[in-house]
């Protein structure tokens, strides 16, 4: 992207020029997009880190209980598509048609709704609400590794709960909070779902939606030069944040507080504050998942958006489901199934190959493989997909053309998912003692036979877990299919977005619910197969070590 930013029109064959960067930094609209992106990411960070860390502390450091239930619920929360939550919040708090705003206008005689969730702050809030589940998983994983005796010692010295939290607990989990912050910032910059659904109709653009609109103009010829220059700048910023995180990891020895003796978690009794904790946990799940879900269900049963009322009940029907263009939906389902089967499979194969070289080989530069696998995680997926689109457009042609095909979707999704896959396989290979493979080698087995007969069977649980998790993330993804897909490679998520964008809100809600219904058996299988795994979920990537702790959303 940086290279194409110096080419005329962003074409590899274009003349060398600085005009793209001159236009970029001289365009007032671009600076508005930059400011919007900064505000959007900042609000997202505040909401995600505050809610996620608070929930993690409540579960891991108090006697609240329900650890397994909340951990499972938070993993499921990660899997809920962002556009699903965005639609639910629009139906609740849109300034004109939102149910809550309509009730407030009726009760208090207001001319317009007091809450505008389609504003820049509202977009960041909804994004942060979704990403708080990811922060929870990463921070709670770190809290389980912190020796509670340090906090007990602080309490014995007379420090109160808040002082212990501020002076002991939070500094000890600083690396995981920093990692969660950088990771969620990358996701916020990359995600297209909330910026498209909540911001596009109001003319509010952040980086991802700007890139989408710039590369999909309604009129005229597409010009890739300025978007390429913008992407190049964002890549440099992303690499800078990643280097900052890696530097923190290098100094992480001072945060290593887990010992073999005397480890115990410190649990603070909630006492009379238990009711407040229940209100916090219940309110979080109510507003982040339950109410948006109910509003999407409600809207899918109506001919147009209406607030819940006795009058609206007269219009409830299944017409939106009956009148769906089922050829359109089934085409989206077919592509989605293919992606769910192919992309995670390719990602698992590549991840295993990378991890085996890093963990088992003695190559001098083997850690470069790990860095290469992490690179798609460091670069926002929006830029990664945009780069792949440019490469396919200019460097593939004829029988090997990839532009707009299923193949490029599979390749790009798999490469993005390799970062998470390698974290999982790194951890799995570290846990397999080399003596088992050495014994097979001494018995005369070749390297491939050893891998096939010893290593792979032992890694089967890790591979199954990783494959299912990546399949679910593939199903919910909107960013990559929107940027790289075509009418022939339509997915369910893109079908829902296109219906919503054309004003068919009820049909869009129906398709979204069908997508959730399709996801349900895969989620159930995932939970059954991962039952008994301690803290099963994306936090395993963080526990595995390395900069890519997380999901690769």
Helices and strands as residue ranges (DSSP letters): G 4-6, G 8-10, H 19-26, H 28-61, H 67-79, H 82-93, H 99-108, H 120-144, H 148-156, H 161-164, I 165-169, H 170-172, H 174-190, H 193-194, I 195-199, G 200-202, H 207-215, H 225-250, G 252-255, G 271-273, H 274-285, I 286-290, H 291-300, H 310-313, H 319-322, H 326-360, H 366-378, H 381-395, G 398-400, H 406-431, H 434-442, H 447-450, I 451-455, H 456-476, H 479-484, G 487-489, H 492-501, H 505-529, H 539-543
